[in-house]
């Protein structure tokens, strides 16, 4: 009957539901589940009801941390786990060569009596922390911000699920005592092993080997990580069942050579499994594998037969009983779904159809494992990472021997450093292969996330197909698999057009990103950059567009080549079908700007370079180009801000880029600049000639692309005296419908 298999899924559902429901609702649902358990005479139904009730109860006993009191604070506490470094600032135009000055930051977690767990960042020079150190910190304590844009990653919820109540940027740190406790010893072991790998191999090869061996991802090559993500193989960076199996096999071989037999051998294998799992950091994938291995080894001790579905259910139950909020963790979901897919689908697919020759059968079996894992995890990958990776069926077959080689050579190089040279060679092959595959059209697609209804249809249809195929195997039923994956391609078809002209002003901090969509479905972006996000295109603009079901951008206007307006452009070109980029002529004169345009052309994007505009030029039936209004003054080139593109959309929205006094003066030479919505020039910082500009534009609403505190007080006062004013850095993203009847703020 496998009662645990019927108990655990409802238990997981209960933890997920309980985290989202009010306490009263969760209590009512738990009561109903308990009543169903008591009244039910069917074992399966009773077990499911009991599991749901237990899950709701468990999550109720694990409340999320309360908000902290914000402000300057001095904290004293103990470091939880090792510190790690975040990379230094991204390039000026996102991966095109010119660098920011943003320093690398040290990040770690501190447990304090006053505030609970706090995530700390600092740029101060600091020796690596191992965990267990007592520290005194001085800095500003903050509550994590909720996402300020639709579709944006919810960092606050992610931190709270880890038990972290607040964040701090520390400007003073004092280590009061050294590391203590068993976990600090494991951190020392990890640090020692990483040092040996670094000494034996090139930095990028050592970083990859460290990630595969014991989950240390510090220093991973960013380009390779992206390529692995786009080939659907980022699981190779996570310690999982593959690694645990290698450890068990290696220790088993050593014990056999040493003559250790019977239950003592099994006990030593159990000990080795958990020492390795602890060293690797106890992430969901390694914890699942360690528990499943423990169940299997435990069955050996008691001379019982192990059952993979029961082992998997036991692993999920242990993890969720310890931390019920893990059910919302993507790593947990992918790890368990992949194994469920392999256990459930591989036997069905291999029974339905399969070659008879042994060597072909082995290759076919490996391909089926990849297919089953991909089918089971695709909706989660699509929803969380907006990727559809059909190439994974090939890449898993090609990468598996390379991953095995890097793992084995990395382990050997710890003791025999010359083996690190071979690690570097295999790394180069893997990196080249990943880049080559991602360069093939159709190997991967960026797509909108899967709505819950489509995800339910996908998994429901897949379960029904599996039950039908199990009951009556037939080779032709495998041909229905493409029909089952059809919902993955559907989200883009669900996009709802606005009824009239719509402007979305996104919150990118110190920067600008504006999206305009017409009632007929045409759209464009005006700028996509930020000094507060390493990549505003990937972090803010793309998630917003995907949340609205958008996968195509007709035109990307880049007002000028400053990073706070353009450093997310390349990411958008990579993720969407961008048909055209429009820039001013000075944009291409900047080296980083020229590189961006070159790479856009390589992807088939039309690039239009605009000359200086005197009178307005109508570049579409409802788009007028007012600028660049000026390129030079008194024979000298003006700053790039003054040469910004200026657009009026539908006669009702005026987009002004970063023009300042000279640009505003040139703009006002036009007899008609009226608009219902004004996007304030230069984030509201400039206060010269604003009164005259407002008098001529006569807006009903003004949008400041930035926070209130960055705008000039005089500008704010003049705006508020004349019209409704919103600073998106303060209010969060705005969606504004602009009609002939007026302006309506939706968000």
C-alpha positions as CSV (number, residue, x, y, z in Angstrom):
1,X,0.0,0.0,0.0
2,X,2.9,2.4,0.6
3,X,1.1,4.5,3.2
4,X,3.9,7.0,3.4
5,X,3.6,7.7,-0.4
6,X,0.0,8.6,0.1
7,X,0.7,10.6,3.3
8,X,3.6,12.9,2.1
9,X,2.1,14.7,-0.9
10,X,-0.9,16.0,1.1
11,X,1.5,16.9,3.9
12,X,3.5,19.0,1.5
13,X,0.3,20.5,0.1
14,X,-0.7,21.4,3.7
15,X,2.6,23.2,4.3
16,X,2.2,25.1,1.1
17,X,-1.5,26.1,1.7
18,X,-0.9,26.9,5.4
19,X,1.9,29.4,4.5
20,X,-0.5,31.3,2.2
21,X,-3.7,31.1,4.3
22,X,-4.8,33.2,7.3
23,X,-4.6,31.3,10.6
24,X,-8.3,31.0,10.9
25,X,-8.6,29.5,7.4
26,X,-5.8,27.1,7.9
27,X,-7.4,26.0,11.2
28,X,-10.7,25.4,9.5
29,X,-9.1,23.4,6.7
30,X,-7.1,21.4,9.2
31,X,-10.3,20.6,11.1
32,X,-12.1,19.5,8.0
33,X,-9.1,17.3,7.0
34,X,-9.1,15.8,10.5
35,X,-12.9,15.1,10.4
36,X,-12.4,13.4,7.0
37,X,-9.6,11.3,8.4
38,X,-11.9,10.2,11.3
39,X,-14.9,9.5,9.2
40,X,-13.2,7.9,6.2
41,X,-13.1,4.2,5.9
42,X,-10.7,4.1,3.0
43,X,-7.1,3.9,4.0
44,X,-5.8,6.0,1.1
45,X,-8.3,8.8,1.7
46,X,-7.7,8.7,5.4
47,X,-4.0,8.9,5.0
48,X,-4.3,11.8,2.6
49,X,-6.6,13.7,5.0
50,X,-4.2,13.1,7.9
51,X,-1.2,14.3,5.8
52,X,-3.0,17.5,4.9
53,X,-4.0,18.1,8.5
54,X,-0.4,17.4,9.7
55,X,1.1,19.8,7.1
56,X,-1.2,22.6,8.1
57,X,-0.4,22.1,11.7
58,X,3.4,21.9,11.1
59,X,3.5,25.2,9.2
60,X,1.4,26.9,11.9
61,X,4.1,25.9,14.4
62,X,6.8,27.5,12.2
63,X,5.9,31.2,11.9
64,X,7.9,33.5,9.8
65,X,10.1,36.1,11.5
66,X,8.6,39.4,12.6
67,X,9.7,42.7,11.0
68,X,12.7,44.5,12.7
69,X,12.8,48.1,13.9
70,X,14.6,50.0,11.2
71,X,17.4,52.5,11.9
72,X,21.0,52.8,13.0
73,X,21.8,49.8,15.2
74,X,24.7,48.2,17.0
75,X,24.3,44.4,17.0
76,X,26.1,41.6,18.7
77,X,25.6,38.0,17.6
78,X,27.0,34.9,16.2
79,X,27.8,34.2,12.5
80,X,25.6,31.4,11.0
81,X,27.5,29.6,8.3
82,X,30.4,30.8,6.2
83,X,30.6,34.2,4.5
84,X,30.7,34.5,0.7
85,X,31.6,37.3,-1.7
86,X,29.2,38.9,-4.2
87,X,30.8,40.0,-7.6
88,X,31.9,43.5,-8.2
89,X,29.7,45.9,-10.3
90,X,28.5,45.0,-13.8
91,X,29.7,46.7,-17.0
92,X,28.4,50.1,-18.0
93,X,26.2,48.7,-20.7
94,X,25.7,45.2,-19.4
95,X,28.4,42.8,-20.5
96,X,30.0,45.1,-23.1
97,X,33.3,45.8,-21.4
98,X,33.3,49.0,-19.4
99,X,33.1,48.5,-15.7
100,X,31.4,50.1,-12.8
101,X,33.3,51.0,-9.6
102,X,30.9,49.0,-7.4
103,X,33.1,46.9,-5.0
104,X,32.7,43.3,-4.2
105,X,30.8,42.7,-1.0
106,X,31.1,40.2,1.8
107,X,27.7,38.6,2.8
108,X,26.9,36.6,5.9
109,X,24.2,35.9,8.4
110,X,24.2,36.8,12.0
111,X,22.0,35.4,14.8
112,X,21.3,38.0,17.5
113,X,19.2,37.9,20.6
114,X,17.6,41.2,19.9
115,X,16.5,40.8,16.2
116,X,16.9,37.2,15.3
117,X,18.7,36.4,12.1
118,X,20.0,39.3,10.1
119,X,21.6,39.2,6.6
120,X,24.7,41.4,6.6
121,X,26.6,43.0,3.7
122,X,29.8,45.0,4.0
123,X,32.5,46.3,1.7
124,X,34.9,46.6,4.6
125,X,38.1,44.5,4.4
126,X,37.2,41.3,6.2
127,X,38.8,37.9,6.6
128,X,36.5,35.0,5.4
129,X,34.1,34.0,8.2
130,X,33.7,30.2,8.8
131,X,30.6,30.4,11.0
132,X,30.4,30.4,14.8
133,X,32.3,33.7,15.3
134,X,30.9,36.2,17.7
135,X,30.8,39.7,16.1
136,X,29.8,43.2,16.9
137,X,28.2,45.2,14.0
138,X,27.4,48.8,13.5
139,X,25.1,49.8,10.6
140,X,21.6,50.6,9.5
141,X,19.0,47.9,10.1
142,X,16.3,47.5,7.4
143,X,13.3,45.3,6.6
144,X,13.7,43.6,3.2
145,X,11.6,45.5,0.6
146,X,8.8,43.7,-1.1
147,X,9.0,43.6,-4.9
148,X,8.2,47.0,-6.3
149,X,7.5,45.7,-9.9
150,X,5.1,43.0,-11.2
151,X,6.9,39.8,-11.8
152,X,10.0,40.8,-9.9
153,X,11.7,38.3,-7.6
154,X,10.3,38.5,-4.1
155,X,13.5,38.8,-2.1
156,X,11.7,39.6,1.1
157,X,9.7,36.4,1.0
158,X,12.8,34.4,0.1
159,X,14.7,35.8,3.1
160,X,11.8,35.3,5.5
161,X,11.5,31.6,4.5
162,X,15.1,31.3,5.5
163,X,14.2,32.8,8.9
164,X,15.9,36.1,8.2
165,X,14.1,39.1,9.7
166,X,16.1,42.0,8.4
167,X,19.1,43.2,6.5
168,X,22.0,45.4,7.4
169,X,24.8,47.2,5.6
170,X,27.6,47.2,8.2
171,X,30.2,49.9,8.1
172,X,32.0,48.7,11.3
173,X,32.6,45.0,12.1
174,X,34.6,43.6,15.1
175,X,35.2,39.9,15.5
176,X,35.0,39.3,19.2
177,X,35.8,35.6,19.2
178,X,36.8,32.9,16.8
179,X,34.6,30.2,15.2
180,X,33.1,27.6,17.5
181,X,31.0,24.5,17.0
182,X,31.0,21.5,14.7
183,X,29.8,23.4,11.7
184,X,32.8,25.7,11.9
185,X,35.0,22.6,11.6
186,X,33.2,21.6,8.5
187,X,33.6,25.1,7.1
188,X,37.4,24.8,7.8
189,X,37.3,21.5,5.9
190,X,35.5,23.2,2.9
191,X,38.0,26.1,3.0
192,X,40.9,23.7,3.0
193,X,39.5,21.6,0.1
194,X,38.8,24.8,-1.9
195,X,42.3,26.0,-1.3
196,X,43.7,22.7,-2.6
197,X,41.5,22.9,-5.7
198,X,42.5,26.6,-6.3
199,X,46.2,25.6,-6.1
200,X,45.8,22.7,-8.5
201,X,43.6,24.3,-11.3
202,X,42.8,27.5,-13.0
203,X,40.4,29.7,-11.0
204,X,37.4,29.0,-13.2
205,X,38.0,25.2,-13.4
206,X,38.6,25.1,-9.6
207,X,35.4,26.9,-9.0
208,X,33.4,24.5,-11.1
209,X,35.0,21.5,-9.5
210,X,34.3,23.0,-6.0
211,X,30.6,23.5,-6.9
212,X,30.3,19.9,-8.2
213,X,32.2,18.4,-5.2
214,X,30.9,20.2,-2.2
215,X,28.5,23.0,-3.3
216,X,30.9,25.9,-3.1
217,X,29.8,28.2,-6.0
218,X,32.0,31.2,-5.2
219,X,34.0,32.3,-8.2
220,X,31.9,30.4,-10.8
221,X,32.3,31.9,-14.3
222,X,29.2,33.9,-15.0
223,X,29.2,33.1,-18.7
224,X,29.3,29.4,-18.1
225,X,26.6,29.6,-15.5
226,X,24.3,31.3,-18.0
227,X,25.1,28.8,-20.7
228,X,24.4,25.9,-18.3
229,X,21.1,27.5,-17.3
230,X,20.2,27.9,-21.0
231,X,21.0,24.3,-21.8
232,X,18.9,23.1,-18.8
233,X,21.9,21.6,-17.0
234,X,22.4,23.9,-14.0
235,X,21.7,20.8,-11.8
236,X,25.4,19.9,-12.5
237,X,26.3,22.8,-10.1
238,X,24.3,21.2,-7.3
239,X,25.5,18.4,-5.1
240,X,22.9,15.7,-5.6
241,X,22.3,12.0,-5.8
242,X,25.0,11.6,-8.4
243,X,27.6,12.9,-6.0
244,X,26.3,11.0,-3.0
245,X,26.4,7.8,-5.1
246,X,30.0,8.4,-6.0
247,X,30.9,8.9,-2.4
248,X,29.1,5.7,-1.3
249,X,30.8,3.8,-4.1
250,X,34.3,5.2,-3.3
251,X,34.0,4.5,0.4
252,X,32.5,1.0,-0.3
253,X,35.5,0.2,-2.5
254,X,37.9,1.3,0.2
255,X,36.0,-0.7,2.9
256,X,36.1,-3.8,0.6
257,X,39.8,-3.5,0.1
258,X,40.2,-3.0,3.9
259,X,38.2,-6.2,4.5
260,X,35.4,-4.5,6.4
261,X,32.1,-6.5,6.0
262,X,28.6,-6.9,7.2
263,X,26.7,-4.3,9.2
264,X,29.9,-2.4,10.2
265,X,30.5,-1.6,6.5
266,X,26.9,-0.3,6.2
267,X,27.3,1.8,9.3
268,X,30.5,3.3,8.0
269,X,28.9,4.0,4.7
270,X,26.1,5.8,6.5
271,X,28.6,7.9,8.5
272,X,30.5,8.8,5.3
273,X,27.2,9.8,3.6
274,X,26.3,12.3,6.3
275,X,29.7,13.7,6.8
276,X,29.8,14.4,3.0
277,X,26.2,15.9,3.2
278,X,27.2,18.2,6.0
279,X,30.3,19.3,4.3
280,X,28.3,20.0,1.1
281,X,26.0,22.3,3.0
282,X,22.8,20.3,3.4
283,X,21.0,21.9,0.4
284,X,17.7,20.2,-0.6
285,X,19.2,18.1,-3.4
286,X,22.0,16.6,-1.2
287,X,19.7,16.2,1.8
288,X,17.2,14.3,-0.3
289,X,20.0,12.1,-1.7
290,X,21.5,11.5,1.7
291,X,18.1,10.5,3.2
292,X,17.3,8.2,0.3
293,X,20.8,6.6,0.6
294,X,20.2,6.3,4.4
295,X,16.9,4.5,3.9
296,X,18.6,2.1,1.4
297,X,21.5,1.5,3.7
298,X,19.1,1.0,6.6
299,X,17.2,-1.6,4.7
300,X,20.6,-3.4,4.2
301,X,21.2,-3.4,8.0
302,X,17.8,-4.9,8.7
303,X,18.0,-7.1,5.5
304,X,14.8,-5.5,4.1
305,X,14.2,-4.6,0.5
306,X,14.3,-0.8,-0.1
307,X,11.6,0.9,-2.1
308,X,12.6,4.1,-4.1
309,X,9.2,5.8,-3.9
310,X,9.1,5.2,-0.1
311,X,12.7,6.5,0.2
312,X,11.8,9.6,-1.7
313,X,8.6,10.2,0.4
314,X,10.7,9.7,3.6
315,X,13.2,12.3,2.4
316,X,10.5,14.8,1.7
317,X,8.8,14.2,5.0
318,X,12.1,14.6,7.0
319,X,13.0,17.9,5.2
320,X,9.5,19.4,5.5
321,X,9.0,18.3,9.1
322,X,12.3,20.1,9.9
323,X,11.5,23.2,7.8
324,X,8.0,23.3,6.3
325,X,8.9,26.5,4.3
326,X,11.2,24.4,2.1
327,X,8.2,23.5,0.1
328,X,8.3,26.9,-1.5
329,X,12.0,26.6,-2.3
330,X,12.8,26.1,-6.0
331,X,15.7,23.8,-5.3
332,X,13.5,21.6,-3.2
333,X,10.8,21.5,-5.9
334,X,13.2,20.7,-8.8
335,X,15.1,18.1,-6.8
336,X,12.0,16.1,-5.9
337,X,10.1,16.6,-9.1
338,X,13.0,15.3,-11.2
339,X,13.2,12.1,-9.2
340,X,9.5,11.7,-9.3
341,X,9.5,12.1,-13.0
342,X,12.3,9.5,-13.4
343,X,10.6,7.0,-11.1
344,X,7.2,7.4,-12.7
345,X,7.9,8.0,-16.4
346,X,11.0,6.0,-17.3
347,X,9.4,2.6,-16.8
348,X,6.4,3.6,-18.8
349,X,8.4,5.1,-21.7
350,X,10.8,2.2,-21.9
351,X,7.9,-0.3,-21.8
352,X,6.1,1.5,-24.5
353,X,8.9,1.6,-26.9
354,X,12.6,0.8,-26.8
355,X,15.5,-0.6,-29.0
356,X,16.7,-4.1,-28.5
357,X,20.4,-3.8,-29.1
358,X,22.2,-3.4,-25.7
359,X,24.4,-0.4,-26.5
360,X,21.5,1.5,-28.2
361,X,19.3,0.5,-25.3
362,X,21.7,2.1,-22.8
363,X,21.8,5.4,-24.7
364,X,18.1,5.3,-25.1
365,X,17.7,4.7,-21.4
366,X,19.9,7.7,-20.6
367,X,17.8,9.8,-23.0
368,X,14.6,8.6,-21.3
369,X,16.0,9.7,-17.9
370,X,16.7,13.2,-19.3
371,X,13.3,13.3,-20.9
372,X,11.5,12.2,-17.8
373,X,13.3,14.7,-15.5
374,X,12.7,17.5,-18.0
375,X,9.0,16.7,-18.4
376,X,8.6,16.7,-14.6
377,X,10.4,20.0,-13.9
378,X,9.7,22.1,-17.1
379,X,6.7,24.0,-15.6
380,X,8.8,25.1,-12.5
381,X,11.8,26.0,-14.6
382,X,9.5,28.0,-17.0
383,X,7.8,29.8,-14.1
384,X,10.9,30.6,-12.1
385,X,13.5,31.1,-14.8
386,X,11.4,31.8,-17.9
387,X,13.3,29.2,-19.9
388,X,12.1,26.3,-22.1
389,X,15.1,24.1,-22.9
390,X,14.4,21.3,-25.4
391,X,18.1,20.9,-25.9
392,X,18.4,19.3,-22.5
393,X,17.6,15.9,-24.1
394,X,21.0,16.1,-25.9
395,X,23.0,18.2,-23.4
396,X,22.5,15.7,-20.5
397,X,23.9,12.9,-22.7
398,X,26.9,15.0,-23.8
399,X,27.6,16.6,-20.4
400,X,27.3,13.6,-18.2
401,X,30.8,12.1,-19.0
402,X,32.4,15.6,-18.7
403,X,30.7,16.2,-15.3
404,X,31.9,12.8,-14.1
405,X,35.4,13.6,-15.3
406,X,35.5,17.0,-13.6
407,X,34.2,15.6,-10.4
408,X,36.6,12.7,-10.3
409,X,39.6,14.8,-11.5
410,X,38.8,17.5,-9.0
411,X,38.7,15.0,-6.2
412,X,42.0,13.5,-7.3
413,X,43.7,16.9,-7.7
414,X,43.1,17.6,-4.0
415,X,45.6,14.9,-3.2
416,X,47.5,14.9,-6.5
417,X,47.7,18.5,-7.8
418,X,48.9,17.7,-11.3
419,X,45.5,16.2,-12.0
420,X,44.2,19.8,-11.9
421,X,45.7,20.3,-15.3
422,X,43.3,17.7,-16.8
423,X,40.5,19.4,-14.9
424,X,41.2,22.6,-16.8
425,X,41.2,20.7,-20.1
426,X,37.8,19.1,-19.4
427,X,36.5,22.4,-18.2
428,X,37.4,24.0,-21.5
429,X,35.6,21.2,-23.4
430,X,32.5,21.7,-21.3
431,X,32.5,25.5,-21.6
432,X,33.0,25.3,-25.4
433,X,30.3,22.7,-25.8
434,X,27.8,24.7,-23.7
435,X,28.5,27.8,-25.7
436,X,28.2,26.0,-29.0
437,X,24.8,24.4,-28.1
438,X,23.4,27.8,-26.9
439,X,24.4,29.3,-30.2
440,X,22.1,26.9,-32.1
441,X,18.7,28.5,-32.9
442,X,15.9,26.7,-31.0
443,X,18.1,25.2,-28.4
444,X,16.4,27.3,-25.7
445,X,13.6,29.8,-25.6
446,X,12.8,32.6,-23.1
447,X,9.1,32.4,-22.3
448,X,6.5,33.9,-20.0
449,X,5.9,32.0,-16.8
450,X,3.2,29.3,-16.6
451,X,0.0,30.4,-14.9
452,X,-1.3,28.1,-12.2
453,X,-4.2,26.9,-14.3
454,X,-2.0,25.8,-17.1
455,X,0.5,24.2,-14.6
456,X,-2.5,22.2,-13.2
457,X,-3.6,21.2,-16.7
458,X,-0.1,20.1,-17.5
459,X,0.5,18.0,-14.4
460,X,-3.1,16.7,-14.4
461,X,-2.9,15.7,-18.0
462,X,0.5,14.1,-17.4
463,X,-0.8,12.1,-14.5
464,X,-3.8,10.9,-16.5
465,X,-1.6,9.9,-19.4
466,X,0.7,7.9,-17.0
467,X,-2.2,6.1,-15.4
468,X,-3.7,5.2,-18.8
469,X,-0.3,4.0,-20.2
470,X,0.4,2.0,-17.0
471,X,-3.0,0.3,-17.3
472,X,-2.6,-0.6,-21.0
473,X,0.9,-0.1,-22.4
474,X,1.1,0.7,-26.1
475,X,4.0,2.1,-28.1
476,X,1.9,4.6,-29.9
477,X,1.0,6.4,-26.7
478,X,4.5,7.9,-26.5
479,X,3.5,10.0,-29.5
480,X,1.1,11.9,-27.2
481,X,3.9,13.3,-25.2
482,X,4.2,16.4,-27.5
483,X,0.5,17.0,-26.9
484,X,1.1,16.9,-23.1
485,X,3.8,19.6,-23.3
486,X,1.6,21.9,-25.4
487,X,0.6,24.0,-22.3
488,X,4.2,25.1,-21.9
489,X,3.9,27.1,-25.2
490,X,0.5,28.6,-24.3
491,X,1.3,31.5,-21.8
492,X,2.3,34.0,-24.6
493,X,-1.2,33.4,-26.1
494,X,-2.9,34.6,-23.0
495,X,-1.6,38.2,-23.2
496,X,-4.4,40.7,-22.8
497,X,-4.0,44.0,-24.7
498,X,-5.0,47.3,-23.0
499,X,-8.2,48.9,-24.1
500,X,-6.3,52.1,-24.8
501,X,-2.8,53.6,-24.6
502,X,-0.9,52.3,-21.5
503,X,2.3,53.5,-19.9
504,X,4.2,51.4,-17.3
505,X,6.9,53.2,-15.4
506,X,9.0,50.6,-13.7
507,X,11.0,51.1,-10.5
508,X,14.7,50.5,-11.3
509,X,16.0,52.7,-8.5
510,X,18.5,55.2,-9.9
511,X,17.6,54.7,-13.6
512,X,14.7,54.6,-16.0
513,X,12.7,52.0,-17.7
514,X,9.3,52.8,-19.4
515,X,7.0,50.5,-21.3
516,X,4.3,51.7,-23.7
517,X,1.6,49.5,-25.3
518,X,-1.1,50.4,-27.7
519,X,-4.6,49.0,-27.9
520,X,-3.7,47.2,-31.2
521,X,-0.8,45.3,-29.5
522,X,2.1,47.4,-30.7
523,X,4.6,48.2,-28.0
524,X,8.0,49.7,-27.2
525,X,10.4,50.2,-24.3
526,X,12.0,53.6,-23.6
527,X,15.3,53.0,-21.8
528,X,16.3,50.1,-19.6
529,X,19.0,50.9,-17.2
530,X,19.9,51.3,-13.5
531,X,22.8,52.1,-11.2
532,X,21.1,50.0,-8.4
533,X,20.6,46.8,-10.4
534,X,23.5,44.9,-12.0
535,X,21.2,44.3,-14.9
536,X,17.9,46.1,-15.0
537,X,16.8,44.3,-18.1
538,X,17.1,40.8,-16.6
539,X,16.0,41.8,-13.1
540,X,13.1,44.2,-13.7
541,X,12.1,44.8,-17.3
542,X,12.0,41.2,-18.5
543,X,10.1,39.8,-15.4
544,X,7.5,42.6,-15.9
545,X,7.0,41.9,-19.6
546,X,6.7,38.1,-18.9
547,X,4.2,38.7,-16.1
548,X,2.1,40.5,-18.7
549,X,2.5,37.6,-21.3
550,X,4.7,39.7,-23.6
551,X,7.4,38.0,-25.6
552,X,8.0,40.5,-28.4
553,X,9.2,44.1,-28.3
554,X,8.6,46.1,-31.4
555,X,11.1,48.9,-30.6
556,X,13.6,49.6,-27.9
557,X,14.4,53.3,-27.7
558,X,17.6,54.1,-25.8
559,X,17.6,57.8,-25.0
560,X,21.4,58.1,-24.5
561,X,24.3,55.8,-23.6
562,X,24.5,56.4,-19.8
563,X,24.4,53.1,-17.8
564,X,21.4,54.2,-15.8
565,X,19.4,54.2,-19.0
566,X,20.9,51.5,-21.1
567,X,22.7,48.8,-19.1
568,X,19.8,46.4,-19.3
569,X,19.4,46.6,-23.1
570,X,21.5,43.6,-24.1
571,X,19.6,41.3,-21.7
572,X,16.3,42.4,-23.3
573,X,17.7,41.7,-26.8
574,X,18.7,38.2,-25.7
575,X,15.4,37.5,-24.0
576,X,12.8,39.0,-26.4
577,X,12.2,39.3,-30.1
578,X,13.3,42.9,-30.4
579,X,12.6,44.1,-33.9
580,X,14.3,47.5,-33.8
581,X,16.6,49.6,-31.6
582,X,16.5,53.4,-32.0
583,X,19.3,55.6,-30.7
584,X,20.7,59.0,-31.3
585,X,23.9,59.3,-33.3
586,X,26.1,60.1,-30.2
587,X,25.1,56.7,-28.8
588,X,27.2,54.8,-31.4
589,X,30.2,57.0,-30.7
590,X,30.6,55.6,-27.2
591,X,32.7,52.4,-27.3
592,X,30.2,50.5,-25.0
593,X,27.3,51.8,-27.0
594,X,28.9,50.7,-30.3
595,X,29.5,47.2,-28.9
596,X,25.9,46.9,-27.7
597,X,24.6,47.9,-31.2
598,X,27.0,45.5,-32.9
599,X,25.8,42.6,-30.8
600,X,22.2,43.6,-31.4
601,X,22.8,43.5,-35.2
602,X,24.3,40.0,-34.8
603,X,21.0,38.9,-33.5
604,X,19.1,40.3,-36.4
605,X,17.9,43.5,-34.7
606,X,17.5,46.5,-37.0
607,X,19.4,49.5,-35.6
608,X,18.3,53.0,-36.4
609,X,20.6,55.9,-35.6
610,X,18.7,59.2,-35.4
611,X,20.2,62.5,-36.6
612,X,19.6,65.7,-34.8
613,X,15.9,66.6,-35.0
614,X,14.7,70.2,-35.4
615,X,11.0,70.0,-36.1
616,X,9.1,66.9,-34.7
617,X,9.4,63.9,-37.0
618,X,6.5,61.4,-37.0
619,X,8.2,58.0,-37.0
620,X,4.9,56.1,-36.6
621,X,1.3,57.2,-36.9
622,X,1.2,57.9,-33.1
623,X,4.9,58.5,-32.2
624,X,6.6,61.8,-32.7
625,X,10.3,62.2,-32.3
626,X,11.2,65.6,-30.8
627,X,14.9,64.9,-30.2
628,X,17.8,64.7,-29.8
629,X,17.0,68.4,-29.6
630,X,20.6,69.4,-29.5
631,X,24.0,67.9,-30.1
632,X,26.3,70.9,-29.6
633,X,26.3,74.4,-28.4
634,X,28.8,77.1,-29.3
635,X,30.5,74.6,-31.5
636,X,31.1,72.1,-28.7
637,X,29.4,68.8,-28.1
638,X,26.9,68.9,-25.2
639,X,26.9,66.3,-22.4
640,X,25.1,63.0,-23.3
641,X,22.1,63.9,-21.2
642,X,21.3,66.9,-23.4
643,X,21.3,64.8,-26.5
644,X,18.6,62.4,-25.2
645,X,15.9,61.1,-27.4
646,X,12.5,62.8,-26.7
647,X,9.2,61.2,-27.8
648,X,5.6,62.1,-27.7
649,X,3.3,59.1,-27.9
650,X,-0.3,59.4,-29.1
651,X,-0.1,63.1,-28.5
652,X,-0.6,62.3,-24.8
653,X,2.7,61.0,-23.2
654,X,5.9,63.0,-23.3
655,X,9.1,61.0,-22.7
656,X,12.1,63.3,-22.1
657,X,15.1,61.1,-21.2
658,X,17.7,63.1,-19.3
659,X,17.6,66.5,-21.0
660,X,18.6,69.4,-18.8
661,X,18.5,73.1,-19.3
662,X,19.9,73.2,-22.9
663,X,17.8,70.3,-24.0
664,X,14.6,71.7,-22.4
665,X,15.4,75.1,-24.1
666,X,15.6,73.3,-27.5
667,X,12.5,71.3,-26.9
668,X,10.5,74.4,-26.0
669,X,11.3,75.9,-29.5
670,X,8.5,73.6,-30.7
671,X,5.1,75.3,-30.7
672,X,3.2,72.2,-29.4
673,X,4.6,70.0,-26.7
674,X,1.3,69.5,-24.7
675,X,0.8,66.0,-23.2
676,X,-1.5,64.5,-20.5
677,X,1.5,62.6,-18.9
678,X,5.0,64.0,-18.5
679,X,7.9,61.8,-17.7
680,X,10.0,64.4,-15.8
681,X,13.5,65.1,-17.4
682,X,16.6,63.8,-15.7
683,X,14.8,62.1,-12.8
684,X,13.6,65.4,-11.5
685,X,17.1,66.5,-10.5
686,X,17.3,69.6,-12.7
687,X,15.2,72.6,-11.6
688,X,15.9,75.1,-14.3
689,X,13.2,76.0,-16.8
690,X,10.9,73.4,-15.2
691,X,8.2,76.0,-14.6
692,X,8.2,77.0,-18.3
693,X,8.2,73.3,-19.4
694,X,5.2,72.5,-17.1
695,X,3.4,75.6,-18.4
696,X,3.8,74.5,-22.0
697,X,3.1,70.7,-21.5
698,X,0.2,71.2,-19.1
699,X,0.2,67.6,-17.8
700,X,-2.5,66.0,-15.7
701,X,0.1,63.7,-14.2
702,X,3.9,63.7,-13.9
703,X,6.1,60.6,-13.4
704,X,9.6,60.9,-11.9
705,X,11.8,57.9,-12.9
706,X,13.4,57.7,-9.5
707,X,12.8,58.3,-5.8
708,X,11.5,61.5,-4.3
709,X,14.6,62.2,-2.3
710,X,16.7,62.2,-5.5
711,X,14.6,64.9,-7.1
712,X,15.1,68.6,-6.6
713,X,12.8,70.1,-3.9
714,X,12.0,73.0,-6.2
715,X,11.0,70.6,-9.0
716,X,8.8,68.5,-6.6
717,X,7.1,71.7,-5.4
718,X,6.4,73.0,-8.9
719,X,5.1,69.6,-10.0
720,X,2.8,69.1,-7.1
721,X,1.4,72.6,-7.5
722,X,0.3,71.8,-11.1
723,X,-0.6,68.1,-11.3
724,X,-0.6,64.7,-9.7
725,X,3.0,63.6,-9.2
726,X,4.4,60.1,-8.7
727,X,8.0,59.1,-8.1
728,X,8.3,55.4,-9.0
729,X,11.3,54.9,-6.8
730,X,9.0,55.7,-3.8
731,X,5.6,54.4,-5.0
732,X,6.8,51.4,-6.9
733,X,5.9,50.6,-10.5
734,X,3.0,52.5,-12.1
735,X,0.7,51.4,-14.8
736,X,-1.2,54.3,-16.3
737,X,-4.1,54.2,-18.9
738,X,-4.2,57.4,-21.0
739,X,-7.4,57.9,-22.9
740,X,-9.2,60.8,-24.5
741,X,-11.3,61.0,-21.3
742,X,-8.3,61.4,-19.0
743,X,-5.6,59.6,-17.1
744,X,-6.2,56.6,-14.8
745,X,-3.5,55.1,-12.5
746,X,-4.0,51.4,-12.3
747,X,-1.2,50.5,-9.9
